[in-house]
């Protein structure tokens, strides 16, 4: 995680580093609490970024009872391209796939 030395700058945080951000937080936290405490955090995607506040606005004003609840709200609020290819799974073929379906998959 990249931290800055001045309050005027933003901290850049890759999507995969979100869990590290809240390790020392005390829950429950409201959306307003999170925005106040982490206003300088920018969530970085492969080609773009969003302020944490923008990401949390998609979940509305909530109270997060645990770190898991907050992280889930963030993961649900990030842009579609932040978490990989849409509808991609590395779990292998579905038992209901046909040979035709497997031939149409792109890798």
C-alpha positions in Angstrom: 0.0 0.0 0.0 1.4 3.4 -0.9 1.1 6.1 1.8 1.7 9.8 1.3 3.3 12.3 3.6 0.9 15.1 3.2 -2.9 15.3 3.8 -3.4 17.0 0.4 -2.3 13.9 -1.5 -4.2 10.7 -2.1 -3.2 7.2 -1.0 -3.3 4.7 -3.9 -4.6 1.3 -3.0 -4.9 -1.6 -5.4 -8.1 -3.6 -5.2 -6.2 -6.6 -3.8 -4.9 -4.5 -0.9 -8.3 -3.5 0.6 -8.1 -6.0 3.4 -4.9 -4.3 4.7 -6.5 -0.9 4.9 -9.0 -1.9 7.7 -6.8 -4.2 9.7 -6.6 -1.8 12.7 -10.2 -0.4 12.4 -12.7 -0.8 15.2 -16.2 -1.9 14.2 -19.0 -1.1 13.8 -18.3 1.7 11.3 -20.8 3.7 9.3 -20.3 4.8 5.7 -19.7 8.4 7.0 -17.1 7.1 9.5 -15.2 5.3 6.7 -15.3 8.2 4.3 -14.1 10.6 7.1 -11.2 8.3 8.1 -10.2 7.2 4.7 -11.0 10.2 2.5 -7.6 10.2 1.0 -7.8 6.6 -0.4 -8.0 6.0 -4.1 -8.9 2.5 -5.3 -6.7 1.7 -8.3 -7.9 -0.6 -11.1 -5.8 -1.8 -14.0 -6.6 1.2 -16.2 -8.5 3.7 -13.9 -9.2 4.6 -10.3 -12.0 5.9 -8.0 -12.0 7.6 -4.6 -13.1 5.2 -1.9 -16.0 7.6 -1.3 -17.3 7.1 -4.8 -17.1 3.3 -4.4 -19.0 3.3 -1.1 -21.7 5.6 -2.4 -23.0 2.7 -4.5 -23.9 0.8 -1.3 -25.7 3.7 0.3 -25.3 4.7 3.9 -24.8 1.6 6.0 -23.3 0.5 9.2 -20.7 -2.2 8.8 -20.6 -4.6 11.7 -17.3 -6.2 10.7 -14.3 -5.8 8.3 -15.8 -8.5 6.1 -19.0 -6.5 5.7 -17.1 -3.3 4.7 -14.9 -5.2 2.3 -17.9 -6.8 0.7 -19.5 -3.4 0.2 -16.3 -2.1 -1.4 -15.9 -5.2 -3.7 -19.6 -4.8 -4.7 -19.0 -1.1 -5.5 -15.9 -1.3 -7.6 -16.1 -1.0 -11.3 -16.6 -4.2 -13.3 -13.1 -4.2 -14.7 -11.5 -4.0 -11.3 -12.0 -7.7 -10.5 -11.0 -9.4 -13.7 -12.8 -10.5 -16.8 -16.6 -10.6 -16.6 -18.1 -14.2 -16.3 -14.6 -15.7 -16.2 -14.0 -18.7 -14.0 -10.8 -20.7 -13.5 -12.7 -23.6 -11.9 -12.9 -25.7 -15.0 -15.7 -26.8 -17.1 -19.2 -27.0 -15.8 -20.7 -30.6 -15.8 -23.4 -29.2 -18.0 -21.1 -27.9 -20.7 -21.2 -29.5 -24.1 -18.3 -29.9 -26.5 -19.7 -27.0 -28.4 -19.7 -24.7 -25.4 -16.1 -25.5 -24.6 -15.0 -24.7 -28.1 -16.7 -21.2 -27.8 -14.8 -20.3 -24.6 -12.1 -17.7 -25.1 -8.9 -17.6 -23.1 
